[in-house]
Amino acid sequence: MITSVDTDFTLDAAASPELAQALRAQAVRSLAAIRTRLALRGSRSLV
């Protein structure tokens, strides 16, 4: 069971700040979608 997830991660120093921001934004959108689906099913396993 998933009990927690965060969007903190580290990229290679050569990665552009734009890439890091884009990946963070995508992770946040993905987590929001997962939370919404779980909420619709009444699950509290990911808060």
VMD Tcl script that builds the backbone (N, CA, C; Angstrom):
set m [mol new atoms 141]
animate dup $m
set s [atomselect $m all]
$s set {name element resname resid chain x y z} {
  {N N MET 1 A 0.846 -1.175 0.000}
  {CA C MET 1 A 0.000 0.000 0.000}
  {C C MET 1 A 0.894 1.243 0.000}
  {N N ILE 2 A 0.547 2.215 -0.816}
  {CA C ILE 2 A 1.292 3.477 -0.841}
  {C C ILE 2 A 0.795 4.336 0.307}
  {N N THR 3 A 1.714 4.805 1.129}
  {CA C THR 3 A 1.311 5.653 2.246}
  {C C THR 3 A 1.779 7.088 2.095}
  {N N SER 4 A 2.807 7.312 1.286}
  {CA C SER 4 A 3.228 8.691 1.045}
  {C C SER 4 A 4.075 8.762 -0.211}
  {N N VAL 5 A 4.027 9.904 -0.840}
  {CA C VAL 5 A 4.795 10.157 -2.053}
  {C C VAL 5 A 5.159 11.629 -2.038}
  {N N ASP 6 A 6.344 11.948 -2.506}
  {CA C ASP 6 A 6.652 13.365 -2.680}
  {C C ASP 6 A 7.277 13.576 -4.049}
  {N N THR 7 A 7.436 14.825 -4.420}
  {CA C THR 7 A 7.951 15.141 -5.754}
  {C C THR 7 A 9.369 15.668 -5.691}
  {N N ASP 8 A 10.065 15.417 -4.606}
  {CA C ASP 8 A 11.441 15.874 -4.482}
  {C C ASP 8 A 12.361 14.842 -5.122}
  {N N PHE 9 A 13.229 15.291 -5.987}
  {CA C PHE 9 A 14.169 14.396 -6.631}
  {C C PHE 9 A 15.384 15.196 -7.048}
  {N N THR 10 A 16.448 14.514 -7.409}
  {CA C THR 10 A 17.690 15.161 -7.812}
  {C C THR 10 A 18.037 14.735 -9.227}
  {N N LEU 11 A 18.429 15.713 -10.035}
  {CA C LEU 11 A 18.857 15.434 -11.401}
  {C C LEU 11 A 20.354 15.652 -11.499}
  {N N ASP 12 A 20.933 15.111 -12.539}
  {CA C ASP 12 A 22.334 15.348 -12.837}
  {C C ASP 12 A 22.582 16.855 -12.930}
  {N N ALA 13 A 23.751 17.297 -12.510}
  {CA C ALA 13 A 24.078 18.724 -12.523}
  {C C ALA 13 A 23.987 19.328 -13.922}
  {N N ALA 14 A 24.137 18.512 -14.951}
  {CA C ALA 14 A 24.074 19.013 -16.326}
  {C C ALA 14 A 22.637 19.250 -16.802}
  {N N ALA 15 A 21.661 18.765 -16.071}
  {CA C ALA 15 A 20.260 18.941 -16.473}
  {C C ALA 15 A 19.864 20.405 -16.332}
  {N N SER 16 A 19.093 20.867 -17.273}
  {CA C SER 16 A 18.684 22.273 -17.251}
  {C C SER 16 A 17.633 22.516 -16.172}
  {N N PRO 17 A 17.594 23.732 -15.626}
  {CA C PRO 17 A 16.553 24.073 -14.653}
  {C C PRO 17 A 15.150 23.928 -15.260}
  {N N GLU 18 A 15.038 24.187 -16.556}
  {CA C GLU 18 A 13.739 24.051 -17.222}
  {C C GLU 18 A 13.267 22.599 -17.205}
  {N N LEU 19 A 14.200 21.672 -17.437}
  {CA C LEU 19 A 13.853 20.255 -17.396}
  {C C LEU 19 A 13.410 19.862 -15.992}
  {N N ALA 20 A 14.153 20.291 -14.991}
  {CA C ALA 20 A 13.795 19.970 -13.608}
  {C C ALA 20 A 12.403 20.496 -13.277}
  {N N GLN 21 A 12.115 21.729 -13.685}
  {CA C GLN 21 A 10.800 22.311 -13.409}
  {C C GLN 21 A 9.696 21.555 -14.147}
  {N N ALA 22 A 9.952 21.185 -15.387}
  {CA C ALA 22 A 8.952 20.448 -16.163}
  {C C ALA 22 A 8.665 19.085 -15.533}
  {N N LEU 23 A 9.701 18.402 -15.077}
  {CA C LEU 23 A 9.508 17.097 -14.438}
  {C C LEU 23 A 8.752 17.232 -13.125}
  {N N ARG 24 A 9.077 18.264 -12.345}
  {CA C ARG 24 A 8.357 18.502 -11.089}
  {C C ARG 24 A 6.881 18.786 -11.361}
  {N N ALA 25 A 6.617 19.627 -12.353}
  {CA C ALA 25 A 5.229 19.962 -12.682}
  {C C ALA 25 A 4.460 18.711 -13.115}
  {N N GLN 26 A 5.086 17.866 -13.910}
  {CA C GLN 26 A 4.427 16.631 -14.348}
  {C C GLN 26 A 4.171 15.702 -13.165}
  {N N ALA 27 A 5.126 15.612 -12.259}
  {CA C ALA 27 A 4.948 14.762 -11.078}
  {C C ALA 27 A 3.780 15.257 -10.233}
  {N N VAL 28 A 3.683 16.565 -10.056}
  {CA C VAL 28 A 2.584 17.137 -9.271}
  {C C VAL 28 A 1.246 16.843 -9.949}
  {N N ARG 29 A 1.168 17.011 -11.265}
  {CA C ARG 29 A -0.080 16.713 -11.988}
  {C C ARG 29 A -0.444 15.236 -11.860}
  {N N SER 30 A 0.540 14.373 -11.973}
  {CA C SER 30 A 0.280 12.934 -11.867}
  {C C SER 30 A -0.223 12.563 -10.481}
  {N N LEU 31 A 0.414 13.104 -9.457}
  {CA C LEU 31 A -0.019 12.811 -8.090}
  {C C LEU 31 A -1.419 13.352 -7.826}
  {N N ALA 32 A -1.721 14.526 -8.356}
  {CA C ALA 32 A -3.059 15.092 -8.182}
  {C C ALA 32 A -4.105 14.189 -8.833}
  {N N ALA 33 A -3.803 13.667 -10.006}
  {CA C ALA 33 A -4.740 12.776 -10.691}
  {C C ALA 33 A -4.940 11.485 -9.903}
  {N N ILE 34 A -3.867 10.949 -9.360}
  {CA C ILE 34 A -3.963 9.725 -8.560}
  {C C ILE 34 A -4.806 9.976 -7.317}
  {N N ARG 35 A -4.552 11.082 -6.640}
  {CA C ARG 35 A -5.332 11.405 -5.437}
  {C C ARG 35 A -6.810 11.537 -5.765}
  {N N THR 36 A -7.113 12.183 -6.897}
  {CA C THR 36 A -8.507 12.350 -7.304}
  {C C THR 36 A -9.163 10.999 -7.545}
  {N N ARG 37 A -8.480 10.119 -8.263}
  {CA C ARG 37 A -9.047 8.787 -8.525}
  {C C ARG 37 A -9.269 8.019 -7.227}
  {N N LEU 38 A -8.314 8.096 -6.321}
  {CA C LEU 38 A -8.468 7.381 -5.054}
  {C C LEU 38 A -9.605 7.972 -4.230}
  {N N ALA 39 A -9.736 9.283 -4.245}
  {CA C ALA 39 A -10.811 9.928 -3.495}
  {C C ALA 39 A -12.175 9.502 -4.037}
  {N N LEU 40 A -12.275 9.380 -5.351}
  {CA C LEU 40 A -13.541 8.956 -5.948}
  {C C LEU 40 A -13.901 7.534 -5.538}
  {N N ARG 41 A -12.886 6.727 -5.239}
  {CA C ARG 41 A -13.133 5.345 -4.802}
  {C C ARG 41 A -13.245 5.251 -3.288}
  {N N GLY 42 A -13.042 6.362 -2.583}
  {CA C GLY 42 A -13.153 6.348 -1.139}
  {C C GLY 42 A -11.923 5.816 -0.439}
  {N N SER 43 A -10.800 5.733 -1.140}
  {CA C SER 43 A -9.577 5.210 -0.536}
  {C C SER 43 A -8.834 6.311 0.198}
  {N N ARG 44 A -8.197 5.958 1.296}
  {CA C ARG 44 A -7.380 6.913 2.032}
  {C C ARG 44 A -5.920 6.454 2.077}
  {N N SER 45 A -5.511 5.627 1.135}
  {CA C SER 45 A -4.157 5.075 1.178}
  {C C SER 45 A -3.099 6.047 0.684}
  {N N LEU 46 A -3.496 7.114 -0.003}
  {CA C LEU 46 A -2.548 8.129 -0.462}
  {C C LEU 46 A -3.113 9.475 -0.074}
  {N N VAL 47 A -2.475 10.135 0.857}
  {CA C VAL 47 A -3.000 11.406 1.358}
  {C C VAL 47 A -2.063 12.523 1.019}
}
mol reanalyze $m
mol bondsrecalc $m
mol representation Tube
mol addrep $m
